[in-house]
């Protein structure tokens, strides 16, 4: 099997794991802009970037809290700038999109049964969204 | 039959828990602290009040889990987006180190911050 003559032909052919020398189909880097469902898919995956960004912002908040009143006030002042409000609004919209798509995916990942009958997908999605609303309301009531 | 344990299952479980926590909790956090507070719809908490809330043992665990798992959610999903969306599978090793490395570093930082806050 080693040194198969019809493949090597005396030349040094470099094989890599994902791009074989002999077969390189061309595909646009922007394949996901070609069809709407692809675009939704990439948009859904991109929400993770904003989830990560907010995790970093939470680290910044905790650090400002730790450093004292001065640092916290400075952060609050920055939060009131149009740049920050715009940034937070964009993050908010993407994270809302993440929440909705995530709750809609749940019935595809887990199949819940009650007395042998499959619980309808819609009921699981509605339950998720209801739970999400209750938690959000609880946090709002705790803060205000 | 030999079942080989793949690391994918481990990262996927962190991705799953992180995605759920982020979906449930992040919108209300971002809305209150990033939008409603700065626009004056609600009063922003001062450092003393917020710190006394954040130093409660449950709040420490809460912030640690929320930050860390959100980062692992990002790491796993972003890694696969780069692989599939931008077809960067040939530099997969670097992407894995970058994504999970960032999440691990963030987790360590979150752990330190919730302890010393």
Boltz contact constraints between the chains, C-beta under 6 A:
constraints:
  - contact:
      token1: [A, 18]
      token2: [B, 89]
      max_distance: 6.0
  - contact:
      token1: [A, 18]
      token2: [B, 90]
      max_distance: 6.0
  - contact:
      token1: [A, 32]
      token2: [B, 85]
      max_distance: 6.0
  - contact:
      token1: [A, 42]
      token2: [B, 85]
      max_distance: 6.0
  - contact:
      token1: [A, 45]
      token2: [B, 77]
      max_distance: 6.0
  - contact:
      token1: [A, 45]
      token2: [B, 81]
      max_distance: 6.0
  - contact:
      token1: [A, 48]
      token2: [B, 74]
      max_distance: 6.0
  - contact:
      token1: [A, 48]
      token2: [B, 77]
      max_distance: 6.0
  - contact:
      token1: [A, 48]
      token2: [B, 78]
      max_distance: 6.0
  - contact:
      token1: [A, 51]
      token2: [B, 22]
      max_distance: 6.0
  - contact:
      token1: [A, 51]
      token2: [B, 70]
      max_distance: 6.0
  - contact:
      token1: [A, 51]
      token2: [B, 73]
      max_distance: 6.0
  - contact:
      token1: [A, 51]
      token2: [B, 74]
      max_distance: 6.0
  - contact:
      token1: [A, 52]
      token2: [B, 71]
      max_distance: 6.0
  - contact:
      token1: [A, 52]
      token2: [B, 74]
      max_distance: 6.0
  - contact:
      token1: [A, 54]
      token2: [B, 26]
      max_distance: 6.0
  - contact:
      token1: [A, 55]
      token2: [B, 67]
      max_distance: 6.0
  - contact:
      token1: [A, 55]
      token2: [B, 70]
      max_distance: 6.0
  - contact:
      token1: [A, 55]
      token2: [B, 71]
      max_distance: 6.0
  - contact:
      token1: [A, 58]
      token2: [B, 67]
      max_distance: 6.0
  - contact:
      token1: [A, 59]
      token2: [B, 109]
      max_distance: 6.0
  - contact:
      token1: [A, 62]
      token2: [B, 113]
      max_distance: 6.0
  - contact:
      token1: [A, 62]
      token2: [B, 117]
      max_distance: 6.0
  - contact:
      token1: [A, 65]
      token2: [B, 50]
      max_distance: 6.0
  - contact:
      token1: [A, 65]
      token2: [B, 51]
      max_distance: 6.0
  - contact:
      token1: [A, 65]
      token2: [B, 54]
      max_distance: 6.0
  - contact:
      token1: [A, 66]
      token2: [B, 117]
      max_distance: 6.0
  - contact:
      token1: [A, 69]
      token2: [B, 47]
      max_distance: 6.0
  - contact:
      token1: [A, 72]
      token2: [B, 47]
      max_distance: 6.0
  - contact:
      token1: [A, 76]
      token2: [B, 44]
      max_distance: 6.0
  - contact:
      token1: [A, 79]
      token2: [B, 38]
      max_distance: 6.0
  - contact:
      token1: [A, 80]
      token2: [B, 38]
      max_distance: 6.0
  - contact:
      token1: [A, 85]
      token2: [B, 38]
      max_distance: 6.0
  - contact:
      token1: [A, 88]
      token2: [B, 30]
      max_distance: 6.0
  - contact:
      token1: [A, 88]
      token2: [B, 34]
      max_distance: 6.0
  - contact:
      token1: [A, 88]
      token2: [B, 35]
      max_distance: 6.0
  - contact:
      token1: [A, 91]
      token2: [B, 30]
      max_distance: 6.0
  - contact:
      token1: [A, 92]
      token2: [B, 30]
      max_distance: 6.0
  - contact:
      token1: [A, 95]
      token2: [B, 26]
      max_distance: 6.0
  - contact:
      token1: [A, 95]
      token2: [B, 27]
      max_distance: 6.0
  - contact:
      token1: [A, 96]
      token2: [B, 27]
      max_distance: 6.0
  - contact:
      token1: [A, 98]
      token2: [B, 23]
      max_distance: 6.0
  - contact:
      token1: [A, 99]
      token2: [B, 23]
      max_distance: 6.0
  - contact:
      token1: [A, 99]
      token2: [B, 27]
      max_distance: 6.0
  - contact:
      token1: [A, 102]
      token2: [B, 19]
      max_distance: 6.0
  - contact:
      token1: [A, 102]
      token2: [B, 23]
      max_distance: 6.0
  - contact:
      token1: [A, 132]
      token2: [B, 24]
      max_distance: 6.0
  - contact:
      token1: [A, 135]
      token2: [B, 24]
      max_distance: 6.0
  - contact:
      token1: [A, 136]
      token2: [B, 28]
      max_distance: 6.0
  - contact:
      token1: [A, 139]
      token2: [B, 28]
      max_distance: 6.0
  - contact:
      token1: [A, 143]
      token2: [B, 32]
      max_distance: 6.0
